[in-house]
Amino acid sequence: MRVFCRHDITSVRVVARPGAAPLMLAVVHVDLYLFFDVDVVLLNVELGADNLSLAQAQDQLYRFGRAYPAGWDAAGAVLAASDTRDRDACLAHVR
């Protein structure tokens, strides 16, 4: 196992939805764990904030903790679409 740590990232500004007020979250640590024997990579990001409501905290856990954008907004409109069926474009991006 190998761990890479970033110490130069101190905060992140998050806008949950277009037009919403941005939230400033403190970055406690950012670690990338590489498990060579099983070919697994794990990104660990710990954030902190003061004076968030429970709804705001839950929304940030749901939205920020995803490896991809949420699929739909409150009105049911699609926010993101995958191009994985376009094999060449997908492989060019992930290489």
VOBA-1610 file (N, C-alpha, C; in pm, whole numbers, padded with zeros to 5 digits, always signed):
BEGIN
Met+00085-00117+00000Met+00000+00000+00000Met+00090+00124+00000Arg+00043+00226-00069Arg+00113+00354-00074Arg+00012+00464-00050Val+00048+00566+00027Val-00041+00677+00057Val+00025+00807+00013Phe-00049+00886-00064Phe-00005+01019-00105Phe-00093+01121-00035Cys-00032+01218+00031Cys-00107+01320+00107Cys-00083+01458+00047Arg-00189+01538+00042Arg-00179+01677-00002Arg-00197+01765+00121His-00108+01860+00138His-00116+01952+00251His-00137+02096+00206Asp-00141+02119+00075Asp-00153+02253+00022Asp-00296+02293-00011Ile-00392+02203+00006Ile-00532+02234-00021Ile-00598+02263+00114Thr-00646+02386+00131Thr-00698+02425+00262Thr-00848+02450+00265Ser-00908+02475+00149Ser-01053+02500+00147Ser-01109+02469+00009Val-01240+02454+00007Val-01311+02430-00119Val-01440+02511-00116Arg-01471+02572-00229Arg-01597+02647-00242Arg-01692+02562-00323Val-01808+02534-00266Val-01905+02443-00327Val-02034+02518-00356Val-02082+02506-00478Val-02213+02559-00515Val-02300+02439-00550Ala-02399+02410-00466Ala-02481+02290-00482Ala-02568+02295-00608Arg-02621+02412-00635Arg-02709+02428-00751Arg-02681+02564-00815Pro-02700+02577-00945Pro-02678+02708-01009Pro-02761+02817-00941Gly-02696+02927-00909Gly-02765+03038-00843Gly-02765+03031-00692Ala-02728+02918-00633Ala-02725+02905-00488Ala-02601+02974-00433Ala-02609+03017-00309Ala-02493+03080-00244Ala-02384+02975-00223Pro-02259+03011-00250Pro-02150+02914-00230Pro-02124+02889-00082Leu-02084+02767-00051Leu-02041+02730+00083Leu-01890+02715+00083Met-01824+02768+00183Met-01681+02750+00200Met-01660+02639+00303Leu-01593+02532+00261Leu-01566+02420+00348Leu-01416+02410+00370Ala-01376+02384+00494Ala-01234+02365+00524Ala-01193+02224+00484Val-01077+02211+00425Val-01022+02079+00390Val-00928+02038+00503Val-00967+01934+00576Val-00887+01885+00687Val-00769+01805+00634His-00796+01713+00541His-00688+01640+00475His-00736+01577+00347Val-00641+01550+00257Val-00666+01481+00131Val-00561+01372+00119Asp-00605+01247+00115Asp-00514+01133+00105Asp-00559+01043-00010Leu-00463+00993-00083Leu-00489+00897-00189Leu-00420+00766-00152Tyr-00499+00661-00134Tyr-00448+00530-00095Tyr-00441+00441-00219Leu-00326+00382-00243Leu-00308+00288-00353Leu-00281+00150-00295Phe-00366+00055-00331Phe-00349-00084-00288Phe-00301-00162-00410Phe-00171-00187-00417Phe-00111-00246-00536Phe-00156-00389-00562Asp-00171-00468-00457Asp-00200-00610-00477Asp-00340-00636-00531Val-00434-00544-00510Val-00571-00564-00559Val-00612-00457-00661Asp-00518-00371-00700Asp-00544-00266-00799Asp-00663-00178-00761Val-00660-00126-00639Val-00766-00040-00589Val-00706+00094-00549Val-00779+00201-00581Val-00739+00336-00542Val-00854+00396-00462Leu-00822+00458-00348Leu-00924+00518-00262Leu-00885+00661-00232Leu-00971+00755-00265Leu-00949+00896-00234Leu-01024+00929-00105Asn-00952+00981-00007Asn-01010+01015+00122Asn-00998+01165+00142Val-01111+01235+00145Val-01113+01380+00165Val-01197+01407+00288Glu-01138+01475+00386Glu-01213+01512+00506Glu-01235+01662+00504Leu-01362+01700+00518Leu-01401+01841+00514Leu-01459+01883+00648Gly-01452+02011+00676Gly-01511+02066+00797Gly-01584+02194+00766Ala-01686+02223+00846Ala-01763+02347+00828Ala-01830+02383+00959Asp-01859+02510+00975Asp-01932+02560+01091Asp-02065+02615+01045Asn-02163+02607+01132Asn-02294+02670+01112Asn-02369+02621+00987Leu-02361+02491+00960Leu-02442+02432+00854Leu-02568+02374+00917Ser-02679+02388+00847Ser-02799+02320+00893Ser-02785+02171+00862Leu-02869+02091+00924Leu-02865+01948+00898Leu-02892+01920+00750Ala-02987+01992+00692Ala-03019+01973+00549Ala-02899+02008+00461Gln-02828+02116+00494Gln-02709+02154+00416Gln-02599+02048+00429Ala-02578+01999+00551Ala-02475+01897+00573Ala-02508+01770+00496Gln-02633+01726+00500Gln-02674+01606+00428Gln-02661+01626+00278Asp-02696+01744+00230Asp-02684+01773+00086Asp-02538+01768+00043Gln-02448+01823+00123Gln-02306+01820+00089Gln-02252+01677+00094Leu-02294+01598+00191Leu-02252+01458+00196Leu-02295+01385+00070Tyr-02418+01411+00026Tyr-02471+01343-00092Tyr-02402+01390-00219Arg-02388+01522-00235Arg-02336+01576-00360Arg-02184+01572-00369Phe-02114+01612-00263Phe-01968+01620-00268Phe-01903+01483-00261Gly-01969+01388-00199Gly-01912+01256-00181Gly-01924+01165-00300Arg-01982+01211-00407Arg-02000+01128-00525Arg-01881+01140-00619Ala-01852+01034-00689Ala-01745+01037-00789Ala-01796+01093-00922Tyr-01924+01123-00929Tyr-01985+01172-01051Tyr-02099+01265-01012Pro-02143+01354-01099Pro-02253+01445-01064Pro-02382+01369-01040Ala-02467+01428-00958Ala-02600+01371-00937Ala-02671+01366-01072Gly-02754+01268-01092Gly-02816+01247-01222Gly-02928+01340-01258Trp-03006+01388-01158Trp-03123+01470-01186Trp-03130+01586-01089Asp-03192+01696-01133Asp-03218+01806-01041Asp-03357+01790-00982Ala-03400+01887-00901Ala-03529+01876-00833Ala-03647+01868-00930Ala-03632+01925-01050Ala-03740+01923-01149Ala-03737+01796-01234Gly-03636+01711-01215Gly-03627+01587-01293Gly-03546+01599-01420Ala-03483+01715-01443Ala-03400+01732-01562Ala-03266+01663-01541Val-03214+01601-01646Val-03086+01530-01639Val-02972+01631-01625Leu-02883+01609-01526Leu-02769+01697-01503Leu-02643+01651-01575Ala-02630+01521-01592Ala-02509+01467-01654Ala-02543+01342-01731Ala-02468+01319-01836Ala-02487+01198-01916Ala-02351+01134-01940Ser-02350+01004-01952Ser-02225+00930-01972Ser-02197+00914-02120Asp-02067+00913-02153Asp-02027+00886-02291Asp-01955+00751-02300Thr-01979+00662-02205Thr-01907+00535-02203Thr-01941+00447-02323Arg-02052+00471-02387Arg-02085+00392-02507Arg-02001+00435-02627Asp-01945+00557-02620Asp-01852+00602-02722Asp-01714+00556-02677Arg-01678+00435-02712Arg-01558+00368-02659Arg-01431+00449-02678Asp-01410+00505-02795Asp-01286+00580-02823Asp-01275+00704-02736Ala-01384+00780-02723Ala-01382+00901-02640Ala-01359+00865-02494Cys-01424+00759-02447Cys-01408+00716-02308Cys-01265+00673-02280Leu-01207+00590-02367Leu-01070+00543-02346Leu-00969+00657-02358Ala-00993+00753-02445Ala-00902+00866-02457Ala-00902+00949-02329His-01016+00955-02261His-01026+01033-02137His-00961+00961-02019Val-00981+00832-02005Val-00934+00761-01887Val-00790+00712-01897Arg-00730+00720-02013Arg-00591+00672-02025Arg-00496+00761-01955
//
